[in-house]
Each structure stands twice: as C-alpha cells, then as structure tokens.
Amino acid sequence: MVVLVVATTADPDRTSRCFPSHARLDSGPFVEVGMVSYANGNTRLLKHDRSIVVEDDLDRRWEEATGEPVSRLSFSAATRLSPVDRL
C-alpha cells in the first residue's frame, strides 16, 4: 500500500511545497499522459497539468495503472515532504 500525494502544475506555489528541490525522489511509474510520478519509500508523488477539481478517482486510476493500492490520498496545500519524512 502506498500514500499518494497529488499536486498540479496549475498552482506553482503548491507544487513547490509538495515537491521540494532537496527531497530525494526517484522516478515513479507511468500513470497517464500529462502526469509525472515520483517515489520515496512508500510515498508516491503525482504531478499533473490539470486542476485537481477536474480529476476524479486518482486513487483508483493509480492502482489500475501501477498495481499499487493506495492507503491514503492527499491534495493538501500544506503537504510538505522532506528527506526525513516517511508518511
């Protein structure tokens, strides 16, 4: 099971808080065109170009694309991951 954190490039401030430049992030699996994913431990970070409001069922779509079930989904603007964080 993984924790899925979602951010959109439509809000650069939110994206920079969710994807700090100093965090160690490995490339994650392909999910859909227009989306980029990263991995750190059991945390998956998903960045996409659309508004979060128009995206539905990201947890289900993630599992269908990757085979990884999602235990928690976060859209929080306050979410910040650092190299020592493990969600």
C-alpha positions as CSV (number, residue, x, y, z in Angstrom):
1,M,0.0,0.0,0.0
2,V,1.2,3.5,-0.8
3,V,0.4,7.0,0.2
4,L,-0.4,9.2,-2.9
5,V,0.3,12.9,-2.8
6,V,-1.2,14.9,-5.7
7,A,-0.2,18.4,-6.9
8,T,-0.9,20.3,-10.0
9,T,1.4,22.5,-12.1
10,A,-1.5,24.9,-12.4
11,D,-0.6,26.1,-8.9
12,P,3.2,26.6,-8.8
13,D,3.2,27.5,-5.1
14,R,1.5,24.3,-4.1
15,T,3.8,22.2,-6.4
16,S,6.9,23.7,-4.9
17,R,5.7,22.9,-1.3
18,C,4.8,19.3,-2.3
19,F,7.9,18.7,-4.3
20,P,10.8,20.5,-2.6
21,S,14.0,20.5,-4.6
22,H,16.1,18.9,-1.8
23,A,13.8,15.8,-1.3
24,R,15.3,12.6,-2.7
25,L,12.7,11.5,-5.3
26,D,13.1,8.6,-7.7
27,S,11.2,8.5,-11.0
28,G,7.9,6.7,-10.4
29,P,5.7,4.6,-12.7
30,F,3.8,5.9,-15.8
31,V,0.2,6.6,-14.9
32,E,-1.2,8.8,-17.8
33,V,-0.1,11.3,-20.4
34,G,0.3,14.7,-18.8
35,M,1.2,13.2,-15.4
36,V,4.6,12.6,-13.8
37,S,5.2,10.5,-10.8
38,Y,7.9,10.2,-8.2
39,A,8.6,7.7,-5.4
40,N,10.2,7.9,-2.0
41,G,9.7,4.9,0.3
42,N,6.0,4.0,0.3
43,T,5.1,7.6,-0.8
44,R,4.2,8.3,-4.4
45,L,4.0,11.9,-5.6
46,L,1.9,12.6,-8.7
47,K,2.2,15.9,-10.5
48,H,-0.2,16.8,-13.4
49,D,-1.2,19.7,-15.5
50,R,-4.9,19.9,-14.8
51,S,-6.9,21.4,-12.0
52,I,-7.3,19.0,-9.1
53,V,-11.0,19.8,-9.2
54,V,-11.5,18.1,-12.5
55,E,-9.6,15.0,-11.7
56,D,-11.6,12.1,-10.3
57,D,-10.7,8.7,-8.9
58,L,-7.0,9.3,-8.8
59,D,-6.5,6.6,-6.2
60,R,-8.4,4.0,-8.4
61,R,-6.6,5.2,-11.5
62,W,-3.3,4.9,-9.8
63,E,-3.9,1.4,-8.7
64,E,-5.2,0.3,-12.1
65,A,-2.1,1.8,-13.8
66,T,0.6,0.6,-11.3
67,G,-0.9,-2.3,-9.4
68,E,-0.2,-0.4,-6.1
69,P,-3.2,0.0,-3.8
70,V,-3.5,3.5,-2.2
71,S,-3.9,3.6,1.6
72,R,-4.2,7.4,1.7
73,L,-4.7,10.2,-0.8
74,S,-3.6,13.8,-0.1
75,F,-4.4,17.0,-2.0
76,S,-3.3,19.2,0.9
77,A,-1.7,22.5,0.0
78,A,0.2,22.2,3.3
79,T,1.7,18.9,2.5
80,R,5.5,19.1,2.5
81,L,7.9,16.2,2.3
82,S,11.4,16.4,3.4
83,P,14.2,13.8,3.1
84,V,13.4,12.6,6.7
85,D,9.6,12.4,6.2
86,R,8.0,9.0,5.9
87,L,4.2,9.1,5.5
